[in-house]
């Protein structure tokens, strides 16, 4: 079941006509990453904004509140993942072009990145479907599944962002960039 089907199953059937307003900001996660991200503890920050949302939203710890807060942070991580993937793909294509210019027979970085990301998506989906299944059909399965999506997406986004940073640092060291 996709995460959107999970959200609808929890919010479209038997729920009030209007979803509750959640108090959400990605700031808690951004602040946590600024503090812990460079020390290799970024994983401790994944879900921080969703948890803050649940704490500050009236009914935030209800199934509906958890779903809305978790989905809000998931969307932020998904945007970050897509941005990082796009930048990394651009950089990978530049490396591939440079390698081809040199006559290298090295494997394509862009193709390897594409294959890696395409393999990651079904891994994420299967992992989170398994997480949902451990709830035996209970209402906690939706939030558990979304939490899984959030954490795995955040982990992948963070990893891709670190690769982008490494590429840009190497390029600047090579080309003598100044900020």
C-alpha angles and dihedrals in degrees: 000000000000121000090249091056089050092051091049092046089055099040109025100054118063094347127122115274091251123047116234118261112253126206103228137163130160089219095099090058094043091050092047091050091050088055102038107016098085092049094060093255098108091122088071088065098054107109095015094120092045090052091048088050091052090049096050100037119087102244091010092143093053116103090255093047093049091049092050095046094045091047092050092056092041089058090053092051091045090055090049091048092051092047093049092045091051093050093045091049090051091050092045091053089050090052091047091052091049092048091049090050089056091049093246121164092206115138116264113269091201093054092045090051091049092049092047093051093045090051092046094057096063089042090055093045094048092045092052093044087055090049090052091049092058089068093066094229094307124143091256090069093079097053091040091053093047090048088053091050090048095050096044092045091048091049092051093044091050091049093050091046090054089052090051090050091049092050093048092047091050091048092050092047090050096044097034097243120188126201 
